[in-house]
Amino acid sequence: MARLPRIDLPDIPQHVVQRGNNRLPCFLDDQDRLHYLSLLRDVLVDTQCHLHAYVLMDNHVHLLLSPPERGAIGRLMQMLGRRFVGYFNARHGRSGTLWEGRYKACLVDGEGYVLRCTRYIDLNPVRARMTDDPADYRWSSCAALCGLRDEPLLSPHSSLLALGSDIRERARAYLQLLNDAISEDELTAIRTYLQQQRAWGRNDFRAMVEAKTKRFADIRPAHRPVRLPPAR
């Protein structure tokens, strides 16, 4: 059976993750990471997508993107993936696939959920015990959102702009958000909606997504309920 296309709507942010094949590294050094970001800059221009947050881990990538039209993120990921694989294989003398199948993506509600998703992305290096301070990690959007460096790749989402009237006020508010612990329930929700490629947000947000896409947008239970034997 052919796979259904991903749920996709214009101007609705998507949390995207792409992993290295067999969870092997997709970046071997800083030159690889710099080249990936350079290619990302190019494909953002080509597709007119907006990048709100990102993190480059050793064996996977998280991106938070808003597309101008349906299919734009798919085109971006295809161009980015192919160009980076060609570079990576040539530079490191290898051949074959680099990525683990299709990337995963879920829609993210702009009302509050985008900021929570941004925090989740920027705190990846902390959860991986690569650093105690997410703003010290060079390969994420965190330092830029905390007002510590300029990042031309990023386009601030409206929910970030609502945090304050200027960059410093927004940076202070985002730092406070980073310091608030992510609950286990929220971690589970983010990961499950991403794995099942649904729409993470309020009930009315999912209802809107379902009405526009004619697709089920909520997560399904991990296991089917046990069927009890008929009563005797």
C-alpha positions in Angstrom: 0.0 0.0 0.0 1.3 3.5 -0.9 2.2 5.7 2.0 -0.1 8.6 2.6 1.5 12.1 2.1 2.4 14.0 5.2 -0.1 16.3 6.8 0.9 19.7 5.3 -0.7 23.2 5.4 0.7 26.6 4.3 2.0 28.8 7.0 1.6 26.2 9.7 4.9 25.4 11.5 6.3 21.9 11.2 8.7 20.1 13.6 11.0 18.1 11.3 13.6 15.5 12.3 16.0 13.6 10.1 18.3 10.9 11.4 21.4 9.3 10.2 21.0 5.8 8.7 21.1 3.2 11.5 21.6 6.1 13.8 25.2 6.6 12.6 26.7 10.1 12.6 25.7 12.4 9.8 28.3 15.0 10.9 31.9 14.0 11.5 33.3 17.5 12.3 32.6 21.2 12.3 33.2 21.5 8.6 30.3 19.2 7.9 28.1 21.2 10.2 29.1 24.5 8.6 28.4 23.1 5.1 25.0 21.8 6.2 24.0 25.2 7.5 25.3 26.8 4.3 23.1 24.5 2.2 20.2 25.1 4.5 20.5 28.8 3.9 20.4 28.2 0.2 17.3 26.0 0.2 15.5 28.3 2.6 15.9 31.0 -0.1 14.9 28.6 -2.9 11.7 27.4 -1.2 10.8 30.6 0.8 10.3 28.5 4.0 11.0 30.2 7.3 13.3 28.6 9.9 12.3 29.3 13.6 14.6 26.9 15.4 17.2 24.2 14.7 19.8 21.9 16.3 22.4 19.7 14.7 23.2 16.7 16.8 25.8 14.1 15.9 23.4 11.7 14.2 20.2 13.7 13.6 18.8 17.1 12.9 15.8 19.0 14.3 14.2 21.9 12.3 11.2 24.0 13.0 9.9 25.4 9.7 6.9 27.3 8.3 6.2 26.7 4.6 4.6 29.3 2.2 2.6 26.6 0.5 1.9 22.8 0.6 4.9 20.7 -0.4 7.5 23.4 0.2 9.1 21.6 3.2 9.2 18.4 1.3 11.1 20.1 -1.5 13.4 21.8 1.0 14.2 18.5 2.7 14.8 16.7 -0.6 17.1 19.4 -1.9 19.0 19.7 1.4 19.3 15.9 1.9 20.6 15.2 -1.6 23.1 18.1 -1.7 24.5 17.2 1.7 24.8 13.5 0.9 26.7 14.3 -2.2 29.1 16.6 -0.3 29.4 14.2 2.6 30.1 11.1 0.5 32.7 12.9 -1.7 34.5 14.5 1.3 34.6 11.3 3.4 35.2 8.8 0.5 32.0 6.8 1.0 28.9 5.9 -1.0 25.3 5.0 -0.4 22.6 6.5 1.8 23.3 8.7 4.7 19.7 9.3 6.0 17.4 6.8 7.7 14.5 6.7 5.3 11.9 9.5 5.2 12.2 12.4 7.5 9.5 12.8 10.2 7.4 15.9 10.5 4.4 17.1 12.6 2.4 20.2 12.5 2.7 22.6 15.5 0.0 24.9 16.9 1.2 28.5 16.8 -0.6 29.3 20.1 2.0 28.5 22.7 3.1 25.2 21.2 5.7 26.7 18.9 7.7 28.2 21.8 7.5 24.8 23.6 8.7 23.0 20.5 11.5 25.6 20.1 12.6 25.0 23.8 12.5 21.2 23.2 14.8 21.6 20.1 17.3 23.9 21.8 17.5 21.7 24.9 18.5 18.6 22.9 22.2 19.0 23.7 21.4 19.2 27.4 19.3 16.1 27.4 22.1 14.4 25.5 24.5 15.6 28.2 26.7 17.4 25.7 26.5 20.6 27.7 24.9 22.1 30.8 24.1 25.4 29.1 22.2 25.1 25.9 23.3 28.6 24.8 26.9 27.3 24.8 26.1 24.8 22.2 27.3 26.2 18.9 25.1 24.2 16.5 21.6 25.3 17.5 19.4 28.3 17.5 19.6 28.8 21.2 22.3 31.4 21.5 20.6 33.5 18.8 17.2 33.3 20.6 18.9 34.3 23.8 20.3 37.4 22.2 23.9 36.2 22.3 24.6 36.1 18.5 23.2 37.1 15.2 21.7 34.2 13.2 20.6 35.2 9.6 19.1 31.7 9.1 16.3 32.4 11.6 12.9 34.1 11.0 11.2 34.8 14.4 7.8 33.3 14.7 5.0 35.5 15.8 4.8 33.7 19.2 8.4 34.6 19.8 7.9 38.3 18.8 5.0 38.4 21.3 7.4 37.7 24.2 8.6 41.3 24.2 8.8 44.7 22.4 12.5 44.3 21.6 15.2 41.7 21.2 16.5 42.0 24.8 13.1 41.7 26.3 12.3 38.6 24.1 15.7 37.1 25.0 15.0 37.4 28.7 11.6 35.8 28.3 13.0 33.0 26.3 15.8 32.4 28.8 13.1 32.0 31.5 11.3 29.5 29.3 14.5 27.5 28.9 14.8 27.4 32.7 11.3 25.9 33.1 11.5 22.1 33.2 9.8 20.2 30.4 7.4 17.7 32.0 7.6 14.0 31.1 4.1 14.3 29.7 5.2 17.0 27.3 8.3 15.2 26.2 6.2 12.2 25.5 3.6 14.2 23.6 6.2 16.0 21.4 7.9 12.7 20.5 4.7 10.8 19.9 3.1 13.5 17.6 6.4 13.6 15.7 6.7 9.9 15.4 3.1 9.5 14.2 3.4 12.7 12.1 0.2 14.3 13.4 -0.8 17.8 14.6 0.5 18.8 18.1 -1.7 21.5 19.8 -5.1 22.4 21.1 -8.2 20.4 20.2 -9.5 23.2 18.0 -6.2 23.4 16.1 -6.4 19.7 15.3 -10.0 20.1 14.3 -9.0 22.9 11.9 -6.2 20.7 10.5 -8.6 17.7 10.0 -11.2 20.0 8.3 -8.6 21.4 5.8 -6.8 18.1 5.1 -9.5 15.5 5.5 -6.9 13.6 7.6 -6.9 12.3 11.2 -4.6 14.7 13.1 -4.5 13.2 16.6 -2.2 10.4 17.8 -3.4 6.8 18.1 -2.7 4.5 21.0 0.6 2.7 20.8 -1.1 -0.6 21.1 -4.6 -1.9 20.2 -6.7 -2.6 23.2 -6.8 -6.2 24.3 -9.9 -8.0 22.9 -11.6 -9.8 25.7 -13.1 -13.2 25.1 -16.9 -13.2 24.8 -18.9 -13.6 28.0 -20.1 -17.2 28.7 
